[in-house]
């Protein structure tokens, strides 16, 4: 079973003695990072939806212009 060793100079970081991985024990920071990541994903999805809508509008306008010009 792994033991955790305090990382010097950091109150919320521990090092796994078996894998040498650094583990952050600050739950508040983890939650904040998760919230930021979720917000980023939502923004990317919204941007992609807007791009799709703009493409649809461009296609519709092209069709209208073609019908007008005959």
C-alpha positions in Angstrom: 0.0 0.0 0.0 1.3 3.4 -0.9 2.4 6.0 1.6 2.2 9.7 1.0 5.1 12.0 1.8 4.5 15.8 2.2 5.9 17.9 -0.5 8.2 20.5 1.0 6.8 24.0 0.7 3.3 22.9 -0.2 0.5 22.3 2.3 -1.8 20.5 0.0 0.6 18.4 -2.1 1.7 14.8 -1.3 4.0 12.4 -3.1 3.0 8.8 -3.6 6.0 6.8 -2.4 5.4 4.0 -4.9 4.8 5.8 -8.1 6.4 9.2 -7.2 3.2 10.9 -8.4 2.2 14.2 -6.9 -1.3 14.2 -5.4 -3.2 17.4 -4.7 -5.4 17.1 -1.6 -7.0 20.5 -1.9 -10.6 19.6 -2.7 -11.7 23.2 -3.2 -9.0 23.7 -5.9 -10.1 20.4 -7.5 -13.8 21.5 -7.6 -12.8 24.9 -9.0 -10.8 23.3 -11.7 -13.6 20.9 -12.6 -16.0 23.9 -12.8 -13.6 25.7 -15.1 -13.3 22.7 -17.3 -17.0 22.2 -17.5 -17.5 25.9 -18.4 -14.9 25.7 -21.1 -16.6 22.6 -22.6 -19.9 24.5 -22.6 -18.3 27.5 -24.3 -16.7 25.4 -27.0 -20.0 23.6 -27.6 -21.8 27.0 -27.9 -19.2 28.3 -30.3 -19.6 25.3 -32.5 -23.4 25.7 -32.5 -23.0 29.3 -33.5 -20.6 28.3 -36.3 -23.1 25.8 -37.5 -25.9 28.4 -37.4 -23.8 30.8 -39.4 -23.1 28.2 -42.0 -26.8 27.4 -42.3 -27.6 31.1 -42.7 -24.9 31.5 -45.4 -26.4 28.5 -47.3 -29.9 30.0 -47.1 -28.7 33.4 -48.3 -26.8 31.8 -51.2 -30.0 30.0 -52.2 -32.0 33.2 -52.0 -29.5 35.1 -54.1 -29.4 32.3 -56.7 -33.3 32.4 -56.9 -33.3 36.2 -57.3 -30.6 36.1 -60.0 -32.3 33.3 -61.7 
